Each structure stands twice: as structure tokens, then as C-alpha cells.
Amino acid sequence: MLRPVSAGLVLAAAVALSVPGTAAAAPAQGPAVVSDVTLPAPALKQVQPGIADDHGIRLGGVGSGLFPAEEPGEFWLFTDRGPNGQPTVNGEKRRTFPVPEFDPAIVKVALKHGTAKIKKYLPIVGTSGKGVTGLPDQAGHDETPYTWDGLTALPYNPDGLDTEDLVRTREGDFWLVDEYGPSLLHVSRKGRVLERYVPGGLNLTGTDYPVKDTLPAILASRQQNRGFEGLAISADQRTLFLAVQSPLANPDKKTAKKSRVGRILTFDLRSRKVTGEYAYQFEAVTTFDPKVNGDQSEMKISGLAYAGRGRLLVDERTDNVARIYQIDLSKATNLLGGPFDSPATTPSLEALTDLSAITLPAKSLVLEPNTLVPSLPGKIEGIAVVDPWTVALANDNDFGLGDFDANGKLIDSGVSSRVVIVKLAKPLGR
């Protein structure tokens, strides 16, 4: 692991950006690591006392989302749905939840002098104050949940969230994205779900918070565990940008596994409506990551960050390699409400190999994190813009989940959660 460099450099860059007439100095050469910090990993029972048995699992998964906090050197991070695995039991792959009562949580950390401190831990709760858990919502639409050993089925929970990214508004509330629906959630500064937006026709009922089925219905055809994964907010805080992790299973899973076409949406925060839908072309996996033997389904979007004037940073990755691209939506074709939102359209957007009839977002490579920091895991899921010269990256360590011993205690994978601050070779937007 690279040793941490003083986080004071990050603080200085952020402070310079906030003072009128000042700017961060340009680096002399290529991108450079400013700070590489390992995050604390307390026992799950320590951060969420209501957990009966954490099976020796420690806090992790916090790199699923990353957003700059109010103070320089501080960040909001977000866990996913919690510890989960997929062992094969009796010839069948089963989705296991070793700690089914775990609630996805927003975590605020402060980076200082090469170390990190947890300053706030906010479990997500419903209207009643009860935790939402990370359990799947609906039979038929989501996987069946099982206990840690895969032997006993657990009940579904319509409140459950597989959260993956977050932004915070100037008023102090949060917006989150979820993979199950997929859905978009508005959450109070205290972690209470205020409303959840889901695809039309999903028929999600029995929740402990308001649900509005106003998202395009086509989104319900997301692949399992491949719903909304990236979220960004514009500088004027009027627009959210949402990315589906992978191509939709439209018209079927076979098409999705081979497709290179994903979707990015815009959501207006005043009208609370989707206003745009844009095609995103993934890189060809054969050149992106030769280790996966040509399996295009390994390509994913795992994070978004706003880069100014309709531009976004996109974290595109496999489990081995991540690359950060900058895209520009300003001239891209808005597909919202058109034929590609109908499952009856043939060929579907996901089945297209010739995209000449669609104007794709302009796309350029910004950063190759694994080349810059070879020890960084490929599963980079959090990305944040600190200033035009500086980005922050976070990895998802999957709560260190590995095998379990005969007593049901975790044999930790040894992968830690890290936040890496990088000074770019040139400012964003150029």
C-alpha cells in the first residue's frame, strides 16, 4: 500500500478553491497521489448495537458512495445493503445475508494527517424510525434472501435498500440511489426516508415511507444487482444524474450480457420528474480487461460525479480494472419517452450494435487509478470532485466477506476500505 501523504495538501486545495480569485496550482507532470488513507473498521455490533450476531464482520462497503462534506478534508460515504454472499448450496447459487438486521448507513469521515476518523454514522430508517435493512423487496423481482449458510430462507422486506451512491444538498438532506427497484430516494439529514421513486408498474407496497412510481417503467428490467449505481448533482442543485450499472435485460438477460449500451438519466429536483435519458456506450471488455476472457457483462458503471456545465465523471470498471472518464451530455440525444422506453421496440436499445442514429455523450479518459496506485482494488465505486484539479476515489471492500468457519465466524478477506486523493494532470473540463 502507498503510505499516506499529508491530507493537509487536500485541505489546502479545497480552501484555495473556496476563496475568490484563487485556484489550486497545476501539477508539473502527470496525475499524482496526494493522500491514501485506510478507513476505520469497527465491529458491526459496535456501530449498530441492535445487531444480535455480526459473525465477526466489521464495518465495510462504505466506498459504495462518496461525496465531499462541508469541511475541507471531510467526506460523506455510503454503505451498500450490507454483508452478503453468493455460495452454491445444493447446486444452486443463493444470496446470503449473514447480518439481516443491518441497516445501510451514511458515514461521515474526516481525513487528517494520513488517518481517518468516523465523525457521524447515520443508519437509514423509515417513517416510524425503524431501520430499513438491506434485504430484498419483492419475490419475483428480487433474489430470495438466505441466512449466512444458505440453508434457511429469510423474509422479504419492502423497505429494504441496496444503496449504492449519495449526494448531499446545501440544505443538509440527502439523495440516494438503490439497485433493487431500481430507485431514487430522498432522505432527511437524520437518515429518515422521505420518499422513494420507483419505476412505473413496480407495485411496491407495504413500505414504511411514501413510494412514487414515476420513473420510466423500462428501468424495472434491470439485471439482478445491476440497478442504479451512480448519482451526481449539478452545481446549481437543480438536477440529479443517475446511472444504471449495466445494460437493462431488454428484451432478455442474454441481450444484456452482450450489450455495450447503458443508460444515464437526469432528474429535475423542482418538478421531481425525470427530464432526460441518454445512451452510454461501455468500452469493449477485450481491451479494457483481458483477464475476464471477453465477458462483456463484467463492465459496469459504479460511480458518477459532476464536473461542471453538463459534464460528468464516470467510473467504469470490472472487478480488476477501473477507469475514470469525462462525458458531456449537452449534445447527446435525449431518448426519454421515445421508442427505446418501450419493451415492444425491436431491436431494443440494448440490442443495438450500430449507434450511428444516436448522438452519444462525448467521452474522454481522465484517470487510470489502478495504473497510478497498483495496490488499489479494482472495485472502485466512489468518486468525488474536490476541485477542478483534484478527485477522490473510494473502494468497496464488500465488508471483507470471505469464507465462514464451522462456527459461522467470518474469515476476513483482508481487503481494507480506502480513500485516495489524486491531483490530476490537467483540470476537469479541458
Residue pairs with C-beta under 8 A, 6 or more apart in sequence:
1 36
1 38
1 375
1 418
2 33
2 36
2 373
2 375
3 36
3 114
4 35
4 36
4 37
4 114
4 115
5 33
5 34
5 35
5 36
5 114
6 35
6 113
6 114
7 34
7 35
7 37
7 73
7 111
7 112
7 113
7 114
7 421
8 112
8 113
9 34
9 35
9 421
10 34
10 35
10 72
10 73
10 111
10 386
10 390
10 421
11 72
11 73
13 24
13 34
13 386
13 387
13 389
13 390
13 423
14 68
14 72
14 73
14 386
14 387
14 390
15 72
16 22
16 23
16 24
16 387
17 23
17 24
17 386
17 387
17 388
18 72
23 388
24 387
24 388
24 389
24 390
24 423
26 389
26 426
26 427
27 389
27 423
27 424
27 425
29 425
30 425
31 367
31 372
31 422
31 423
31 424
31 425
32 372
32 422
32 423
33 372
33 373
33 420
33 421
33 422
33 423
34 390
34 421
34 422
34 423
35 111
35 114
35 419
35 420
35 421
36 373
36 418
36 419
36 420
36 421
37 111
37 114
37 115
37 116
37 418
37 419
37 420
38 116
38 416
38 417
38 418
39 62
39 77
39 109
39 116
39 118
39 416
39 417
39 418
39 419
40 59
40 109
40 116
40 117
40 118
41 58
41 59
41 60
41 400
41 416
41 417
42 58
42 59
42 118
43 54
43 56
43 57
43 58
43 59
44 51
44 54
44 57
44 58
44 59
44 83
44 99
44 102
45 51
45 54
47 59
47 105
47 121
48 101
48 102
48 103
48 105
48 123
50 101
50 131
51 99
51 101
51 102
52 101
53 99
53 408
54 99
55 83
55 98
55 99
55 148
55 404
55 408
55 409
55 410
56 409
56 410
56 412
57 83
57 98
57 99
57 399
57 400
57 401
57 410
58 399
58 400
58 412
59 79
59 107
59 399
60 79
60 83
60 396
60 397
60 398
60 399
60 400
60 401
60 417
61 79
61 80
61 82
61 83
61 396
61 397
61 398
61 399
61 417
62 77
62 78
62 79
62 107
62 109
62 394
62 396
62 417
63 77
63 380
63 381
63 382
63 394
63 395
63 396
63 397
63 417
63 418
63 419
64 77
64 78
64 79
64 80
64 163
64 164
64 165
64 381
64 382
64 396
65 76
65 77
65 78
65 163
65 164
65 165
65 166
65 176
65 231
65 303
65 381
65 382
66 75
66 76
66 77
66 78
66 303
66 382
66 383
66 384
66 392
66 393
66 394
66 419
67 75
67 76
67 77
67 166
67 167
67 168
67 384
68 74
68 75
68 76
68 384
68 385
68 386
68 392
69 75
69 76
69 108
69 168
71 110
73 110
73 111
73 112
74 108
74 109
74 110
74 111
74 119
75 108
75 109
75 111
75 384
75 392
75 394
75 419
76 106
76 107
76 108
76 166
76 168
76 174
77 106
77 107
77 108
77 109
77 382
77 394
77 419
78 104
78 105
78 106
78 107
78 163
78 164
78 165
78 166
78 176
78 382
79 104
79 105
79 107
79 163
80 104
80 134
80 162
80 163
80 164
80 396
81 102
81 104
81 134
81 135
81 160
81 161
81 162
81 163
81 179
82 97
82 99
82 102
82 103
82 104
82 133
82 134
82 399
83 97
83 98
83 99
83 102
83 398
83 399
83 401
84 95
84 96
84 97
84 98
84 134
84 401
85 95
85 96
85 98
85 148
85 401
86 93
86 94
86 95
86 96
87 93
87 94
87 96
87 149
87 150
88 94
89 146
89 149
89 150
89 151
94 144
94 146
94 150
95 136
95 143
95 144
95 145
95 146
96 145
96 146
96 147
96 148
96 149
96 150
97 134
97 135
97 145
97 146
97 147
97 148
97 154
98 147
98 148
98 401
98 404
98 408
98 410
100 133
100 135
100 145
100 147
100 154
101 131
101 133
102 133
102 134
103 123
103 124
103 125
103 131
103 132
103 133
103 134
104 123
104 124
104 132
104 134
104 161
104 162
104 163
105 121
105 122
105 123
105 124
105 191
106 120
106 121
106 122
106 124
106 166
106 174
106 187
106 191
107 118
107 120
107 121
107 122
108 118
108 119
108 120
108 121
108 122
109 116
109 117
109 118
109 119
109 419
110 116
110 117
110 119
111 419
111 421
116 419
122 190
122 191
123 131
123 191
124 131
124 132
124 161
124 163
124 176
124 187
124 191
124 192
124 193
125 131
125 132
125 191
125 192
125 193
126 132
126 159
126 192
126 193
126 207
126 208
126 209
127 192
127 193
127 208
127 209
127 210
128 208
129 192
130 159
130 208
132 157
132 159
132 160
132 161
132 193
132 208
133 157
133 159
133 160
133 161
134 160
134 161
134 162
134 163
135 145
135 154
135 155
135 156
135 157
135 160
136 142
136 143
136 144
136 145
136 156
136 157
136 160
136 162
136 180
137 156
137 157
137 158
137 159
137 160
137 180
137 181
137 204
138 156
138 158
138 202
138 204
139 156
141 180
141 202
141 220
142 156
142 180
142 224
143 224
143 225
144 153
145 153
145 154
145 155
145 156
146 152
146 153
146 154
147 154
148 404
148 408
149 404
149 408
158 204
158 205
158 206
158 207
159 193
159 207
159 208
159 209
160 180
161 176
161 178
161 180
161 183
161 185
162 178
162 179
162 180
162 225
162 227
163 176
163 177
163 178
163 179
163 185
164 177
164 178
164 179
164 227
164 228
164 229
164 230
164 231
164 245
164 302
164 381
165 176
165 177
165 228
165 229
165 230
165 231
165 303
165 304
165 381
165 382
166 174
166 175
166 176
166 177
166 231
167 174
167 175
167 231
167 232
167 233
167 240
168 174
169 175
169 233
169 237
170 237
171 189
172 189
173 186
173 187
173 188
173 189
173 194
174 186
174 187
174 188
174 189
175 184
175 185
175 186
175 187
175 231
175 233
175 240
176 184
176 185
176 187
176 231
177 183
177 184
177 185
177 227
177 228
177 229
177 230
177 231
177 242
178 184
178 185
178 196
178 227
178 228
179 222
179 225
179 226
179 227
179 228
179 229
179 245
180 227
181 196
181 198
181 199
181 202
181 204
181 215
181 219
181 220
181 227
181 228
182 198
182 199
182 215
182 219
182 222
182 227
182 228
182 244
183 196
183 197
183 198
183 199
183 215
183 227
183 228
184 196
184 197
184 215
184 228
184 231
184 240
184 242
184 267
185 193
185 194
185 195
185 196
185 197
186 193
186 194
186 195
186 196
187 193
187 194
188 194
192 209
193 208
193 209
194 209
194 210
195 209
195 210
195 211
195 212
196 204
196 207
196 209
196 210
196 211
196 212
197 211
197 212
197 213
197 214
197 215
197 267
197 272
198 204
198 211
198 212
198 213
198 215
199 213
199 215
199 216
199 217
199 218
199 219
199 220
200 213
200 214
200 215
200 216
200 217
200 220
201 213
201 217
201 220
202 213
202 220
203 213
204 211
204 213
205 211
212 272
214 272
214 273
214 274
215 265
215 274
216 265
216 274
216 277
216 336
216 341
217 341
218 248
218 250
218 340
218 341
218 342
218 343
219 227
219 244
219 248
219 263
221 248
221 249
221 250
221 343
222 244
222 245
222 246
222 248
222 249
223 246
223 247
223 248
223 249
223 253
223 256
225 245
226 244
226 245
226 246
226 300
227 244
227 245
228 242
228 243
228 244
228 245
229 243
229 244
229 245
229 300
229 301
229 302
229 303
229 381
230 241
230 242
230 243
230 245
230 264
230 301
230 302
230 303
230 304
230 314
230 315
231 240
231 241
231 242
231 243
231 304
232 240
232 241
232 304
232 305
232 306
232 312
232 313
233 239
233 240
233 241
233 306
234 240
234 241
234 306
235 306
235 308
237 269
238 268
238 269
238 270
239 266
239 267
239 268
239 269
239 275
240 266
240 267
240 269
241 264
241 265
241 266
241 267
241 304
241 306
241 312
241 329
242 264
242 265
242 266
242 267
242 304
243 262
243 263
243 264
243 265
243 280
243 301
243 304
243 314
244 262
244 263
244 264
244 265
244 301
245 262
245 300
245 301
245 302
246 256
246 262
246 297
246 299
246 300
246 301
247 255
247 256
247 259
247 260
247 261
247 262
247 282
247 350
248 256
248 263
248 348
248 349
248 350
249 255
249 256
249 350
250 256
250 343
250 348
250 349
250 350
250 351
251 343
251 346
251 348
251 351
255 348
255 350
255 351
256 297
256 350
257 295
257 296
257 297
258 296
258 297
259 296
259 350
259 351
260 281
260 282
260 283
260 284
260 296
260 299
261 279
261 280
261 281
261 282
261 349
261 350
261 352
261 355
262 279
262 280
262 281
262 282
262 301
263 277
263 278
263 279
263 280
263 335
263 349
264 277
264 278
264 280
264 301
264 304
264 312
264 329
264 361
265 274
265 276
265 277
265 278
265 336
266 274
266 275
266 276
266 277
266 278
266 329
267 273
267 274
267 275
268 274
268 275
274 336
275 336
276 329
276 334
276 336
277 334
277 335
277 336
277 341
278 329
278 332
278 333
278 334
278 335
278 360
278 361
279 332
279 333
279 335
279 349
279 355
279 358
279 360
280 301
280 314
280 327
280 360
280 361
281 355
281 360
281 363
282 296
282 299
282 301
282 316
283 299
283 316
283 323
284 296
285 292
285 294
285 295
285 296
285 298
285 299
285 318
286 294
288 299
288 316
288 318
288 321
288 323
289 298
289 318
289 320
289 321
291 318
291 320
291 321
292 298
292 318
292 320
298 318
298 319
299 316
299 317
299 318
300 316
300 317
300 318
301 314
301 315
301 316
302 315
302 316
302 317
302 322
302 379
302 380
302 381
302 396
303 313
303 314
303 315
303 380
303 381
303 382
303 383
304 312
304 313
304 314
304 315
304 383
305 312
305 313
305 383
305 384
305 385
305 391
306 312
306 313
306 385
307 313
307 326
307 385
307 428
307 429
308 388
308 428
308 429
309 330
309 429
310 328
310 329
310 330
311 326
311 327
311 328
311 329
311 428
311 429
312 326
312 327
312 329
313 324
313 325
313 326
313 366
313 383
313 385
313 391
313 428
314 324
314 325
314 326
314 327
314 363
315 322
315 323
315 324
315 380
315 381
315 383
315 393
316 322
316 323
316 324
316 325
317 323
317 378
317 379
317 380
318 378
319 378
319 379
320 370
320 378
321 370
321 378
322 368
322 369
322 370
322 378
322 379
322 380
323 365
323 367
323 368
323 369
324 365
324 366
324 367
324 368
324 369
324 383
324 391
324 393
325 363
325 364
325 365
325 366
326 363
326 364
326 366
326 428
326 429
327 361
327 362
327 363
327 364
328 361
328 362
329 361
331 359
331 361
331 362
332 359
332 360
332 361
332 362
333 358
333 359
333 360
335 341
335 349
335 358
339 345
340 348
340 349
352 358
366 391
366 424
366 428
367 391
367 422
367 424
369 376
369 380
369 393
369 420
369 422
370 376
370 378
372 422
373 420
376 393
376 395
376 418
376 420
377 395
377 397
377 415
379 395
379 396
379 397
379 398
380 393
380 394
380 395
380 396
381 394
381 395
381 396
382 392
382 393
382 394
382 395
382 396
382 419
383 391
383 392
383 393
383 394
384 391
384 392
385 391
385 392
385 428
386 392
386 421
388 427
388 428
388 429
389 423
389 424
389 427
389 428
390 421
390 422
390 423
390 424
391 421
391 422
391 424
392 419
392 420
392 421
392 422
393 419
393 420
393 421
393 422
394 417
394 418
394 419
394 420
395 415
395 417
395 418
396 417
397 413
397 415
397 416
397 417
398 413
398 415
400 410
400 412
400 413
400 414
400 415
401 410
401 413
402 410
402 411
402 412
402 413
403 410
403 411
404 410
404 411
405 411
